Amino acid sequence: MLEGLILLIMFVLVGYLVAKLTMAILKWLAVNTIVGLILVGLLNFLGVVHIELNLINFLIIAVGGVIGVFILILLSLF
């Protein structure tokens, strides 16, 4: 009986930690994506580069953020 209660407490604790880390990662990805898309929109608006927003470019921006935008700029120049 006591082992089952300890196991249940451990499952709840692990579930809480997994949920908390997942939300932290999703928040970081959301901020990265928003900053990257604003940067791409600004660069496209100013005419510095032309980066079209397709699925692959969006994934690079979402994961890489500002660094992903610079990678796309370098790829668009060559």
PDB file of N, CA, C and O in Angstrom:
ATOM      1  N   MET A   1       0.816  -1.196   0.000  1.00  0.00           N
ATOM      2  CA  MET A   1       0.000   0.000   0.000  1.00  0.00           C
ATOM      3  C   MET A   1       0.861   1.263   0.000  1.00  0.00           C
ATOM      4  O   MET A   1       0.596   2.198  -0.756  1.00  0.00           O
ATOM      5  N   LEU A   2       1.884   1.289   0.841  1.00  0.00           N
ATOM      6  CA  LEU A   2       2.756   2.454   0.917  1.00  0.00           C
ATOM      7  C   LEU A   2       3.562   2.627  -0.372  1.00  0.00           C
ATOM      8  O   LEU A   2       3.812   3.749  -0.813  1.00  0.00           O
ATOM      9  N   GLU A   3       3.968   1.492  -0.975  1.00  0.00           N
ATOM     10  CA  GLU A   3       4.734   1.570  -2.220  1.00  0.00           C
ATOM     11  C   GLU A   3       3.883   2.150  -3.348  1.00  0.00           C
ATOM     12  O   GLU A   3       4.376   2.915  -4.176  1.00  0.00           O
ATOM     13  N   GLY A   4       2.615   1.782  -3.373  1.00  0.00           N
ATOM     14  CA  GLY A   4       1.705   2.311  -4.385  1.00  0.00           C
ATOM     15  C   GLY A   4       1.507   3.808  -4.233  1.00  0.00           C
ATOM     16  O   GLY A   4       1.434   4.531  -5.226  1.00  0.00           O
ATOM     17  N   LEU A   5       1.420   4.276  -2.999  1.00  0.00           N
ATOM     18  CA  LEU A   5       1.264   5.709  -2.750  1.00  0.00           C
ATOM     19  C   LEU A   5       2.513   6.476  -3.166  1.00  0.00           C
ATOM     20  O   LEU A   5       2.417   7.555  -3.751  1.00  0.00           O
ATOM     21  N   ILE A   6       3.685   5.920  -2.863  1.00  0.00           N
ATOM     22  CA  ILE A   6       4.945   6.559  -3.266  1.00  0.00           C
ATOM     23  C   ILE A   6       5.056   6.588  -4.789  1.00  0.00           C
ATOM     24  O   ILE A   6       5.496   7.584  -5.363  1.00  0.00           O
ATOM     25  N   LEU A   7       4.657   5.494  -5.443  1.00  0.00           N
ATOM     26  CA  LEU A   7       4.688   5.436  -6.901  1.00  0.00           C
ATOM     27  C   LEU A   7       3.744   6.482  -7.507  1.00  0.00           C
ATOM     28  O   LEU A   7       4.093   7.142  -8.485  1.00  0.00           O
ATOM     29  N   LEU A   8       2.561   6.629  -6.929  1.00  0.00           N
ATOM     30  CA  LEU A   8       1.613   7.621  -7.412  1.00  0.00           C
ATOM     31  C   LEU A   8       2.162   9.039  -7.257  1.00  0.00           C
ATOM     32  O   LEU A   8       2.010   9.864  -8.158  1.00  0.00           O
ATOM     33  N   ILE A   9       2.795   9.323  -6.128  1.00  0.00           N
ATOM     34  CA  ILE A   9       3.396  10.640  -5.901  1.00  0.00           C
ATOM     35  C   ILE A   9       4.525  10.900  -6.898  1.00  0.00           C
ATOM     36  O   ILE A   9       4.671  12.013  -7.404  1.00  0.00           O
ATOM     37  N   MET A  10       5.318   9.869  -7.173  1.00  0.00           N
ATOM     38  CA  MET A  10       6.406  10.022  -8.153  1.00  0.00           C
ATOM     39  C   MET A  10       5.856  10.274  -9.551  1.00  0.00           C
ATOM     40  O   MET A  10       6.404  11.093 -10.288  1.00  0.00           O
ATOM     41  N   PHE A  11       4.773   9.579  -9.932  1.00  0.00           N
ATOM     42  CA  PHE A  11       4.162   9.803 -11.239  1.00  0.00           C
ATOM     43  C   PHE A  11       3.627  11.232 -11.359  1.00  0.00           C
ATOM     44  O   PHE A  11       3.786  11.869 -12.400  1.00  0.00           O
ATOM     45  N   VAL A  12       3.001  11.728 -10.310  1.00  0.00           N
ATOM     46  CA  VAL A  12       2.475  13.093 -10.329  1.00  0.00           C
ATOM     47  C   VAL A  12       3.622  14.095 -10.433  1.00  0.00           C
ATOM     48  O   VAL A  12       3.526  15.069 -11.179  1.00  0.00           O
ATOM     49  N   LEU A  13       4.702  13.864  -9.695  1.00  0.00           N
ATOM     50  CA  LEU A  13       5.848  14.764  -9.734  1.00  0.00           C
ATOM     51  C   LEU A  13       6.512  14.773 -11.108  1.00  0.00           C
ATOM     52  O   LEU A  13       6.854  15.835 -11.629  1.00  0.00           O
ATOM     53  N   VAL A  14       6.692  13.601 -11.689  1.00  0.00           N
ATOM     54  CA  VAL A  14       7.297  13.516 -13.026  1.00  0.00           C
ATOM     55  C   VAL A  14       6.386  14.165 -14.066  1.00  0.00           C
ATOM     56  O   VAL A  14       6.869  14.865 -14.955  1.00  0.00           O
ATOM     57  N   GLY A  15       5.087  13.942 -13.966  1.00  0.00           N
ATOM     58  CA  GLY A  15       4.143  14.568 -14.892  1.00  0.00           C
ATOM     59  C   GLY A  15       4.180  16.080 -14.798  1.00  0.00           C
ATOM     60  O   GLY A  15       4.119  16.769 -15.816  1.00  0.00           O
ATOM     61  N   TYR A  16       4.280  16.603 -13.582  1.00  0.00           N
ATOM     62  CA  TYR A  16       4.368  18.047 -13.386  1.00  0.00           C
ATOM     63  C   TYR A  16       5.642  18.599 -14.005  1.00  0.00           C
ATOM     64  O   TYR A  16       5.608  19.631 -14.676  1.00  0.00           O
ATOM     65  N   LEU A  17       6.767  17.924 -13.788  1.00  0.00           N
ATOM     66  CA  LEU A  17       8.038  18.398 -14.350  1.00  0.00           C
ATOM     67  C   LEU A  17       8.036  18.351 -15.870  1.00  0.00           C
ATOM     68  O   LEU A  17       8.539  19.267 -16.522  1.00  0.00           O
ATOM     69  N   VAL A  18       7.473  17.289 -16.438  1.00  0.00           N
ATOM     70  CA  VAL A  18       7.398  17.187 -17.898  1.00  0.00           C
ATOM     71  C   VAL A  18       6.519  18.302 -18.463  1.00  0.00           C
ATOM     72  O   VAL A  18       6.879  18.919 -19.466  1.00  0.00           O
ATOM     73  N   ALA A  19       5.392  18.565 -17.844  1.00  0.00           N
ATOM     74  CA  ALA A  19       4.501  19.633 -18.320  1.00  0.00           C
ATOM     75  C   ALA A  19       5.167  20.994 -18.207  1.00  0.00           C
ATOM     76  O   ALA A  19       5.039  21.825 -19.106  1.00  0.00           O
ATOM     77  N   LYS A  20       5.877  21.231 -17.111  1.00  0.00           N
ATOM     78  CA  LYS A  20       6.537  22.522 -16.912  1.00  0.00           C
ATOM     79  C   LYS A  20       7.657  22.736 -17.942  1.00  0.00           C
ATOM     80  O   LYS A  20       7.788  23.826 -18.498  1.00  0.00           O
ATOM     81  N   LEU A  21       8.456  21.703 -18.192  1.00  0.00           N
ATOM     82  CA  LEU A  21       9.529  21.824 -19.188  1.00  0.00           C
ATOM     83  C   LEU A  21       8.974  21.973 -20.597  1.00  0.00           C
ATOM     84  O   LEU A  21       9.525  22.716 -21.409  1.00  0.00           O
ATOM     85  N   THR A  22       7.888  21.269 -20.890  1.00  0.00           N
ATOM     86  CA  THR A  22       7.274  21.387 -22.209  1.00  0.00           C
ATOM     87  C   THR A  22       6.767  22.801 -22.442  1.00  0.00           C
ATOM     88  O   THR A  22       6.952  23.353 -23.527  1.00  0.00           O
ATOM     89  N   MET A  23       6.136  23.389 -21.449  1.00  0.00           N
ATOM     90  CA  MET A  23       5.641  24.759 -21.598  1.00  0.00           C
ATOM     91  C   MET A  23       6.792  25.754 -21.742  1.00  0.00           C
ATOM     92  O   MET A  23       6.675  26.726 -22.487  1.00  0.00           O
ATOM     93  N   ALA A  24       7.891  25.524 -21.044  1.00  0.00           N
ATOM     94  CA  ALA A  24       9.040  26.418 -21.161  1.00  0.00           C
ATOM     95  C   ALA A  24       9.630  26.348 -22.574  1.00  0.00           C
ATOM     96  O   ALA A  24       9.989  27.372 -23.154  1.00  0.00           O
ATOM     97  N   ILE A  25       9.724  25.152 -23.114  1.00  0.00           N
ATOM     98  CA  ILE A  25      10.264  24.991 -24.468  1.00  0.00           C
ATOM     99  C   ILE A  25       9.326  25.622 -25.495  1.00  0.00           C
ATOM    100  O   ILE A  25       9.782  26.299 -26.417  1.00  0.00           O
ATOM    101  N   LEU A  26       8.028  25.404 -25.342  1.00  0.00           N
ATOM    102  CA  LEU A  26       7.073  26.000 -26.279  1.00  0.00           C
ATOM    103  C   LEU A  26       7.078  27.521 -26.207  1.00  0.00           C
ATOM    104  O   LEU A  26       6.924  28.187 -27.230  1.00  0.00           O
ATOM    105  N   LYS A  27       7.252  28.077 -25.016  1.00  0.00           N
ATOM    106  CA  LYS A  27       7.334  29.533 -24.874  1.00  0.00           C
ATOM    107  C   LYS A  27       8.571  30.065 -25.584  1.00  0.00           C
ATOM    108  O   LYS A  27       8.506  31.082 -26.275  1.00  0.00           O
ATOM    109  N   TRP A  28       9.707  29.374 -25.413  1.00  0.00           N
ATOM    110  CA  TRP A  28      10.949  29.783 -26.070  1.00  0.00           C
ATOM    111  C   TRP A  28      10.793  29.719 -27.588  1.00  0.00           C
ATOM    112  O   TRP A  28      11.234  30.628 -28.292  1.00  0.00           O
ATOM    113  N   LEU A  29      10.166  28.645 -28.103  1.00  0.00           N
ATOM    114  CA  LEU A  29       9.970  28.523 -29.542  1.00  0.00           C
ATOM    115  C   LEU A  29       9.022  29.598 -30.073  1.00  0.00           C
ATOM    116  O   LEU A  29       9.227  30.119 -31.170  1.00  0.00           O
ATOM    117  N   ALA A  30       8.002  29.927 -29.311  1.00  0.00           N
ATOM    118  CA  ALA A  30       7.062  30.963 -29.750  1.00  0.00           C
ATOM    119  C   ALA A  30       7.744  32.319 -29.834  1.00  0.00           C
ATOM    120  O   ALA A  30       7.541  33.054 -30.800  1.00  0.00           O
ATOM    121  N   VAL A  31       8.549  32.659 -28.837  1.00  0.00           N
ATOM    122  CA  VAL A  31       9.263  33.936 -28.854  1.00  0.00           C
ATOM    123  C   VAL A  31      10.266  33.962 -30.001  1.00  0.00           C
ATOM    124  O   VAL A  31      10.389  34.969 -30.699  1.00  0.00           O
ATOM    125  N   ASN A  32      10.988  32.852 -30.198  1.00  0.00           N
ATOM    126  CA  ASN A  32      11.940  32.753 -31.301  1.00  0.00           C
ATOM    127  C   ASN A  32      11.251  32.941 -32.644  1.00  0.00           C
ATOM    128  O   ASN A  32      11.756  33.654 -33.511  1.00  0.00           O
ATOM    129  N   THR A  33      10.103  32.305 -32.817  1.00  0.00           N
ATOM    130  CA  THR A  33       9.370  32.392 -34.078  1.00  0.00           C
ATOM    131  C   THR A  33       8.876  33.809 -34.332  1.00  0.00           C
ATOM    132  O   THR A  33       8.992  34.317 -35.447  1.00  0.00           O
ATOM    133  N   ILE A  34       8.329  34.443 -33.314  1.00  0.00           N
ATOM    134  CA  ILE A  34       7.797  35.794 -33.490  1.00  0.00           C
ATOM    135  C   ILE A  34       8.907  36.781 -33.827  1.00  0.00           C
ATOM    136  O   ILE A  34       8.750  37.608 -34.725  1.00  0.00           O
ATOM    137  N   VAL A  35      10.022  36.701 -33.118  1.00  0.00           N
ATOM    138  CA  VAL A  35      11.145  37.608 -33.400  1.00  0.00           C
ATOM    139  C   VAL A  35      11.689  37.361 -34.810  1.00  0.00           C
ATOM    140  O   VAL A  35      11.974  38.309 -35.542  1.00  0.00           O
ATOM    141  N   GLY A  36      11.830  36.100 -35.186  1.00  0.00           N
ATOM    142  CA  GLY A  36      12.335  35.779 -36.521  1.00  0.00           C
ATOM    143  C   GLY A  36      11.411  36.251 -37.621  1.00  0.00           C
ATOM    144  O   GLY A  36      11.868  36.792 -38.627  1.00  0.00           O
ATOM    145  N   LEU A  37      10.102  36.052 -37.441  1.00  0.00           N
ATOM    146  CA  LEU A  37       9.152  36.488 -38.471  1.00  0.00           C
ATOM    147  C   LEU A  37       9.092  38.004 -38.579  1.00  0.00           C
ATOM    148  O   LEU A  37       8.954  38.541 -39.678  1.00  0.00           O
ATOM    149  N   ILE A  38       9.194  38.692 -37.460  1.00  0.00           N
ATOM    150  CA  ILE A  38       9.233  40.162 -37.516  1.00  0.00           C
ATOM    151  C   ILE A  38      10.486  40.620 -38.257  1.00  0.00           C
ATOM    152  O   ILE A  38      10.429  41.559 -39.051  1.00  0.00           O
ATOM    153  N   LEU A  39      11.604  39.970 -38.004  1.00  0.00           N
ATOM    154  CA  LEU A  39      12.853  40.336 -38.681  1.00  0.00           C
ATOM    155  C   LEU A  39      12.768  40.064 -40.179  1.00  0.00           C
ATOM    156  O   LEU A  39      13.204  40.887 -40.984  1.00  0.00           O
ATOM    157  N   VAL A  40      12.212  38.918 -40.557  1.00  0.00           N
ATOM    158  CA  VAL A  40      12.059  38.615 -41.989  1.00  0.00           C
ATOM    159  C   VAL A  40      11.095  39.600 -42.636  1.00  0.00           C
ATOM    160  O   VAL A  40      11.356  40.086 -43.737  1.00  0.00           O
ATOM    161  N   GLY A  41       9.989  39.900 -41.969  1.00  0.00           N
ATOM    162  CA  GLY A  41       9.044  40.869 -42.523  1.00  0.00           C
ATOM    163  C   GLY A  41       9.663  42.240 -42.699  1.00  0.00           C
ATOM    164  O   GLY A  41       9.428  42.909 -43.706  1.00  0.00           O
ATOM    165  N   LEU A  42      10.450  42.658 -41.731  1.00  0.00           N
ATOM    166  CA  LEU A  42      11.115  43.959 -41.821  1.00  0.00           C
ATOM    167  C   LEU A  42      12.144  43.979 -42.953  1.00  0.00           C
ATOM    168  O   LEU A  42      12.225  44.948 -43.708  1.00  0.00           O
ATOM    169  N   LEU A  43      12.926  42.908 -43.065  1.00  0.00           N
ATOM    170  CA  LEU A  43      13.928  42.859 -44.136  1.00  0.00           C
ATOM    171  C   LEU A  43      13.275  42.782 -45.508  1.00  0.00           C
ATOM    172  O   LEU A  43      13.768  43.387 -46.459  1.00  0.00           O
ATOM    173  N   ASN A  44      12.164  42.039 -45.625  1.00  0.00           N
ATOM    174  CA  ASN A  44      11.445  41.993 -46.900  1.00  0.00           C
ATOM    175  C   ASN A  44      10.808  43.346 -47.214  1.00  0.00           C
ATOM    176  O   ASN A  44      10.807  43.771 -48.369  1.00  0.00           O
ATOM    177  N   PHE A  45      10.271  44.019 -46.213  1.00  0.00           N
ATOM    178  CA  PHE A  45       9.633  45.324 -46.424  1.00  0.00           C
ATOM    179  C   PHE A  45      10.636  46.371 -46.864  1.00  0.00           C
ATOM    180  O   PHE A  45      10.346  47.183 -47.742  1.00  0.00           O
ATOM    181  N   LEU A  46      11.822  46.357 -46.254  1.00  0.00           N
ATOM    182  CA  LEU A  46      12.845  47.334 -46.605  1.00  0.00           C
ATOM    183  C   LEU A  46      13.552  47.000 -47.922  1.00  0.00           C
ATOM    184  O   LEU A  46      14.286  47.829 -48.460  1.00  0.00           O
ATOM    185  N   GLY A  47      13.337  45.811 -48.430  1.00  0.00           N
ATOM    186  CA  GLY A  47      13.943  45.425 -49.697  1.00  0.00           C
ATOM    187  C   GLY A  47      15.383  44.975 -49.575  1.00  0.00           C
ATOM    188  O   GLY A  47      16.091  44.919 -50.581  1.00  0.00           O
ATOM    189  N   VAL A  48      15.832  44.656 -48.393  1.00  0.00           N
ATOM    190  CA  VAL A  48      17.210  44.199 -48.204  1.00  0.00           C
ATOM    191  C   VAL A  48      17.383  42.848 -48.861  1.00  0.00           C
ATOM    192  O   VAL A  48      18.319  42.654 -49.636  1.00  0.00           O
ATOM    193  N   VAL A  49      16.508  41.920 -48.572  1.00  0.00           N
ATOM    194  CA  VAL A  49      16.495  40.594 -49.187  1.00  0.00           C
ATOM    195  C   VAL A  49      15.053  40.219 -49.450  1.00  0.00           C
ATOM    196  O   VAL A  49      14.127  40.835 -48.923  1.00  0.00           O
ATOM    197  N   HIS A  50      14.875  39.192 -50.278  1.00  0.00           N
ATOM    198  CA  HIS A  50      13.537  38.658 -50.492  1.00  0.00           C
ATOM    199  C   HIS A  50      13.553  37.199 -50.059  1.00  0.00           C
ATOM    200  O   HIS A  50      14.108  36.342 -50.746  1.00  0.00           O
ATOM    201  N   ILE A  51      12.943  36.930 -48.923  1.00  0.00           N
ATOM    202  CA  ILE A  51      12.829  35.571 -48.407  1.00  0.00           C
ATOM    203  C   ILE A  51      11.349  35.231 -48.396  1.00  0.00           C
ATOM    204  O   ILE A  51      10.568  35.834 -47.660  1.00  0.00           O
ATOM    205  N   GLU A  52      10.969  34.256 -49.221  1.00  0.00           N
ATOM    206  CA  GLU A  52       9.571  33.870 -49.234  1.00  0.00           C
ATOM    207  C   GLU A  52       9.289  32.953 -48.046  1.00  0.00           C
ATOM    208  O   GLU A  52      10.156  32.198 -47.604  1.00  0.00           O
ATOM    209  N   LEU A  53       8.087  33.032 -47.551  1.00  0.00           N
ATOM    210  CA  LEU A  53       7.715  32.257 -46.371  1.00  0.00           C
ATOM    211  C   LEU A  53       6.994  30.980 -46.805  1.00  0.00           C
ATOM    212  O   LEU A  53       5.774  30.966 -46.966  1.00  0.00           O
ATOM    213  N   ASN A  54       7.756  29.926 -46.990  1.00  0.00           N
ATOM    214  CA  ASN A  54       7.171  28.610 -47.226  1.00  0.00           C
ATOM    215  C   ASN A  54       7.393  27.756 -45.987  1.00  0.00           C
ATOM    216  O   ASN A  54       7.923  28.242 -44.988  1.00  0.00           O
ATOM    217  N   LEU A  55       7.000  26.506 -46.037  1.00  0.00           N
ATOM    218  CA  LEU A  55       7.044  25.657 -44.850  1.00  0.00           C
ATOM    219  C   LEU A  55       8.467  25.430 -44.354  1.00  0.00           C
ATOM    220  O   LEU A  55       8.714  25.480 -43.149  1.00  0.00           O
ATOM    221  N   ILE A  56       9.397  25.181 -45.257  1.00  0.00           N
ATOM    222  CA  ILE A  56      10.783  24.919 -44.850  1.00  0.00           C
ATOM    223  C   ILE A  56      11.396  26.164 -44.225  1.00  0.00           C
ATOM    224  O   ILE A  56      12.033  26.083 -43.175  1.00  0.00           O
ATOM    225  N   ASN A  57      11.208  27.315 -44.863  1.00  0.00           N
ATOM    226  CA  ASN A  57      11.747  28.554 -44.301  1.00  0.00           C
ATOM    227  C   ASN A  57      11.108  28.877 -42.953  1.00  0.00           C
ATOM    228  O   ASN A  57      11.785  29.344 -42.037  1.00  0.00           O
ATOM    229  N   PHE A  58       9.805  28.629 -42.835  1.00  0.00           N
ATOM    230  CA  PHE A  58       9.132  28.883 -41.573  1.00  0.00           C
ATOM    231  C   PHE A  58       9.682  27.994 -40.469  1.00  0.00           C
ATOM    232  O   PHE A  58       9.860  28.455 -39.342  1.00  0.00           O
ATOM    233  N   LEU A  59       9.954  26.732 -40.769  1.00  0.00           N
ATOM    234  CA  LEU A  59      10.521  25.829 -39.757  1.00  0.00           C
ATOM    235  C   LEU A  59      11.930  26.257 -39.362  1.00  0.00           C
ATOM    236  O   LEU A  59      12.297  26.166 -38.190  1.00  0.00           O
ATOM    237  N   ILE A  60      12.713  26.717 -40.317  1.00  0.00           N
ATOM    238  CA  ILE A  60      14.062  27.201 -40.002  1.00  0.00           C
ATOM    239  C   ILE A  60      13.975  28.432 -39.103  1.00  0.00           C
ATOM    240  O   ILE A  60      14.745  28.559 -38.151  1.00  0.00           O
ATOM    241  N   ILE A  61      13.049  29.332 -39.395  1.00  0.00           N
ATOM    242  CA  ILE A  61      12.880  30.525 -38.570  1.00  0.00           C
ATOM    243  C   ILE A  61      12.352  30.144 -37.188  1.00  0.00           C
ATOM    244  O   ILE A  61      12.788  30.705 -36.182  1.00  0.00           O
ATOM    245  N   ALA A  62      11.420  29.199 -37.132  1.00  0.00           N
ATOM    246  CA  ALA A  62      10.825  28.818 -35.850  1.00  0.00           C
ATOM    247  C   ALA A  62      11.852  28.189 -34.921  1.00  0.00           C
ATOM    248  O   ALA A  62      11.861  28.476 -33.724  1.00  0.00           O
ATOM    249  N   VAL A  63      12.705  27.348 -35.450  1.00  0.00           N
ATOM    250  CA  VAL A  63      13.691  26.679 -34.602  1.00  0.00           C
ATOM    251  C   VAL A  63      14.910  27.567 -34.373  1.00  0.00           C
ATOM    252  O   VAL A  63      15.436  27.620 -33.261  1.00  0.00           O
ATOM    253  N   GLY A  64      15.358  28.257 -35.404  1.00  0.00           N
ATOM    254  CA  GLY A  64      16.588  29.019 -35.296  1.00  0.00           C
ATOM    255  C   GLY A  64      16.426  30.440 -34.812  1.00  0.00           C
ATOM    256  O   GLY A  64      17.368  31.016 -34.267  1.00  0.00           O
ATOM    257  N   GLY A  65      15.254  31.021 -34.998  1.00  0.00           N
ATOM    258  CA  GLY A  65      15.050  32.402 -34.588  1.00  0.00           C
ATOM    259  C   GLY A  65      15.887  33.354 -35.427  1.00  0.00           C
ATOM    260  O   GLY A  65      15.877  33.280 -36.656  1.00  0.00           O
ATOM    261  N   VAL A  66      16.605  34.242 -34.767  1.00  0.00           N
ATOM    262  CA  VAL A  66      17.425  35.231 -35.465  1.00  0.00           C
ATOM    263  C   VAL A  66      18.551  34.543 -36.231  1.00  0.00           C
ATOM    264  O   VAL A  66      18.878  34.944 -37.348  1.00  0.00           O
ATOM    265  N   ILE A  67      19.133  33.532 -35.650  1.00  0.00           N
ATOM    266  CA  ILE A  67      20.201  32.790 -36.337  1.00  0.00           C
ATOM    267  C   ILE A  67      19.644  32.100 -37.579  1.00  0.00           C
ATOM    268  O   ILE A  67      20.312  32.045 -38.612  1.00  0.00           O
ATOM    269  N   GLY A  68      18.425  31.574 -37.482  1.00  0.00           N
ATOM    270  CA  GLY A  68      17.786  30.966 -38.643  1.00  0.00           C
ATOM    271  C   GLY A  68      17.532  31.975 -39.749  1.00  0.00           C
ATOM    272  O   GLY A  68      17.644  31.647 -40.930  1.00  0.00           O
ATOM    273  N   VAL A  69      17.192  33.201 -39.374  1.00  0.00           N
ATOM    274  CA  VAL A  69      16.988  34.257 -40.372  1.00  0.00           C
ATOM    275  C   VAL A  69      18.307  34.573 -41.070  1.00  0.00           C
ATOM    276  O   VAL A  69      18.334  34.742 -42.289  1.00  0.00           O
ATOM    277  N   PHE A  70      19.398  34.654 -40.316  1.00  0.00           N
ATOM    278  CA  PHE A  70      20.692  34.922 -40.936  1.00  0.00           C
ATOM    279  C   PHE A  70      21.118  33.770 -41.849  1.00  0.00           C
ATOM    280  O   PHE A  70      21.729  34.008 -42.891  1.00  0.00           O
ATOM    281  N   ILE A  71      20.808  32.543 -41.478  1.00  0.00           N
ATOM    282  CA  ILE A  71      21.104  31.406 -42.359  1.00  0.00           C
ATOM    283  C   ILE A  71      20.302  31.526 -43.650  1.00  0.00           C
ATOM    284  O   ILE A  71      20.839  31.290 -44.732  1.00  0.00           O
ATOM    285  N   LEU A  72      19.036  31.888 -43.552  1.00  0.00           N
ATOM    286  CA  LEU A  72      18.217  32.061 -44.761  1.00  0.00           C
ATOM    287  C   LEU A  72      18.708  33.220 -45.615  1.00  0.00           C
ATOM    288  O   LEU A  72      18.651  33.151 -46.843  1.00  0.00           O
ATOM    289  N   ILE A  73      19.189  34.286 -44.980  1.00  0.00           N
ATOM    290  CA  ILE A  73      19.754  35.412 -45.752  1.00  0.00           C
ATOM    291  C   ILE A  73      20.980  34.944 -46.522  1.00  0.00           C
ATOM    292  O   ILE A  73      21.135  35.256 -47.702  1.00  0.00           O
ATOM    293  N   LEU A  74      21.851  34.193 -45.850  1.00  0.00           N
ATOM    294  CA  LEU A  74      23.047  33.690 -46.536  1.00  0.00           C
ATOM    295  C   LEU A  74      22.669  32.745 -47.669  1.00  0.00           C
ATOM    296  O   LEU A  74      23.285  32.784 -48.734  1.00  0.00           O
ATOM    297  N   LEU A  75      21.662  31.894 -47.455  1.00  0.00           N
ATOM    298  CA  LEU A  75      21.241  30.982 -48.514  1.00  0.00           C
ATOM    299  C   LEU A  75      20.579  31.713 -49.670  1.00  0.00           C
ATOM    300  O   LEU A  75      20.689  31.275 -50.815  1.00  0.00           O
ATOM    301  N   SER A  76      19.893  32.822 -49.395  1.00  0.00           N
ATOM    302  CA  SER A  76      19.243  33.548 -50.473  1.00  0.00           C
ATOM    303  C   SER A  76      20.240  34.358 -51.299  1.00  0.00           C
ATOM    304  O   SER A  76      19.964  34.695 -52.450  1.00  0.00           O
ATOM    305  N   LEU A  77      21.393  34.670 -50.718  1.00  0.00           N
ATOM    306  CA  LEU A  77      22.390  35.438 -51.452  1.00  0.00           C
ATOM    307  C   LEU A  77      23.209  34.577 -52.406  1.00  0.00           C
ATOM    308  O   LEU A  77      23.774  35.084 -53.375  1.00  0.00           O
ATOM    309  N   PHE A  78      23.274  33.291 -52.137  1.00  0.00           N
ATOM    310  CA  PHE A  78      24.102  32.417 -52.984  1.00  0.00           C
ATOM    311  C   PHE A  78      23.260  31.498 -53.816  1.00  0.00           C
ATOM    312  O   PHE A  78      23.794  30.697 -54.584  1.00  0.00           O
TER     313      PHE A  78
END
